[in-house]
Amino acid sequence: MGMRRGGTGPSRADQTYVLESALLATMTYSGHATLDLAFRNGTVYRYFAVPGRVVEALRAAPSTGAYFHRHIRRRFRYQRLA
């Protein structure tokens, strides 16, 4: 599924994308290798030490939800933010 770039809030080093996904609403990747994922149900998780290549693959995946479950969930340390 596709995404479009968001335009407000994060600093220049952060990259925020609005996702067209049944599972994920937005993703923000920081220059500190943290990935914030906002889910459609309202929860937000921060994943730590996520390589840029993983984030690029998530953005390019035909199904961001499937990619998340296979390559991010339970593979990186995380913290629930909301």
Contacts in CASP RR format, 6 or more apart in sequence:
PFRMAT RR
TARGET T0000
AUTHOR 0000-0000-0000
METHOD contacts of the structure
MODEL  1
MGMRRGGTGPSRADQTYVLESALLATMTYSGHATLDLAFRNGTVYRYFAV
PGRVVEALRAAPSTGAYFHRHIRRRFRYQRLA
1 19 0 8 1.000
1 20 0 8 1.000
1 21 0 8 1.000
1 62 0 8 1.000
1 63 0 8 1.000
1 64 0 8 1.000
2 19 0 8 1.000
2 20 0 8 1.000
2 21 0 8 1.000
2 64 0 8 1.000
3 17 0 8 1.000
3 18 0 8 1.000
3 19 0 8 1.000
3 20 0 8 1.000
3 27 0 8 1.000
3 59 0 8 1.000
3 64 0 8 1.000
4 17 0 8 1.000
4 18 0 8 1.000
4 20 0 8 1.000
5 15 0 8 1.000
5 16 0 8 1.000
5 17 0 8 1.000
5 18 0 8 1.000
6 16 0 8 1.000
6 17 0 8 1.000
6 18 0 8 1.000
6 26 0 8 1.000
7 16 0 8 1.000
9 16 0 8 1.000
10 16 0 8 1.000
10 28 0 8 1.000
10 30 0 8 1.000
13 30 0 8 1.000
13 31 0 8 1.000
14 28 0 8 1.000
14 29 0 8 1.000
14 30 0 8 1.000
14 31 0 8 1.000
15 28 0 8 1.000
15 29 0 8 1.000
15 30 0 8 1.000
16 26 0 8 1.000
16 27 0 8 1.000
16 28 0 8 1.000
17 26 0 8 1.000
17 27 0 8 1.000
17 28 0 8 1.000
17 59 0 8 1.000
18 25 0 8 1.000
18 26 0 8 1.000
19 25 0 8 1.000
19 26 0 8 1.000
19 27 0 8 1.000
19 64 0 8 1.000
21 40 0 8 1.000
21 63 0 8 1.000
21 64 0 8 1.000
21 65 0 8 1.000
22 40 0 8 1.000
22 65 0 8 1.000
23 39 0 8 1.000
23 40 0 8 1.000
23 64 0 8 1.000
23 65 0 8 1.000
23 68 0 8 1.000
24 37 0 8 1.000
24 38 0 8 1.000
24 39 0 8 1.000
24 40 0 8 1.000
24 64 0 8 1.000
24 65 0 8 1.000
24 68 0 8 1.000
25 38 0 8 1.000
25 39 0 8 1.000
25 40 0 8 1.000
25 42 0 8 1.000
26 36 0 8 1.000
26 37 0 8 1.000
26 38 0 8 1.000
27 35 0 8 1.000
27 36 0 8 1.000
27 37 0 8 1.000
27 38 0 8 1.000
27 55 0 8 1.000
27 58 0 8 1.000
27 59 0 8 1.000
28 35 0 8 1.000
28 36 0 8 1.000
29 35 0 8 1.000
29 36 0 8 1.000
29 50 0 8 1.000
29 52 0 8 1.000
29 55 0 8 1.000
30 36 0 8 1.000
33 48 0 8 1.000
33 49 0 8 1.000
33 50 0 8 1.000
33 51 0 8 1.000
33 52 0 8 1.000
34 46 0 8 1.000
34 47 0 8 1.000
34 48 0 8 1.000
34 50 0 8 1.000
35 46 0 8 1.000
35 47 0 8 1.000
35 50 0 8 1.000
35 54 0 8 1.000
35 55 0 8 1.000
35 72 0 8 1.000
35 76 0 8 1.000
36 44 0 8 1.000
36 45 0 8 1.000
36 46 0 8 1.000
36 47 0 8 1.000
36 81 0 8 1.000
37 44 0 8 1.000
37 45 0 8 1.000
37 46 0 8 1.000
37 47 0 8 1.000
37 68 0 8 1.000
37 72 0 8 1.000
38 44 0 8 1.000
39 45 0 8 1.000
42 82 0 8 1.000
43 80 0 8 1.000
43 82 0 8 1.000
44 80 0 8 1.000
44 81 0 8 1.000
44 82 0 8 1.000
45 78 0 8 1.000
45 79 0 8 1.000
45 80 0 8 1.000
45 81 0 8 1.000
46 78 0 8 1.000
46 79 0 8 1.000
46 81 0 8 1.000
47 72 0 8 1.000
47 76 0 8 1.000
47 77 0 8 1.000
47 78 0 8 1.000
48 76 0 8 1.000
48 77 0 8 1.000
48 78 0 8 1.000
48 79 0 8 1.000
49 76 0 8 1.000
49 77 0 8 1.000
50 72 0 8 1.000
50 76 0 8 1.000
54 71 0 8 1.000
54 72 0 8 1.000
57 67 0 8 1.000
57 71 0 8 1.000
58 64 0 8 1.000
58 67 0 8 1.000
58 68 0 8 1.000
58 71 0 8 1.000
58 72 0 8 1.000
61 67 0 8 1.000
END
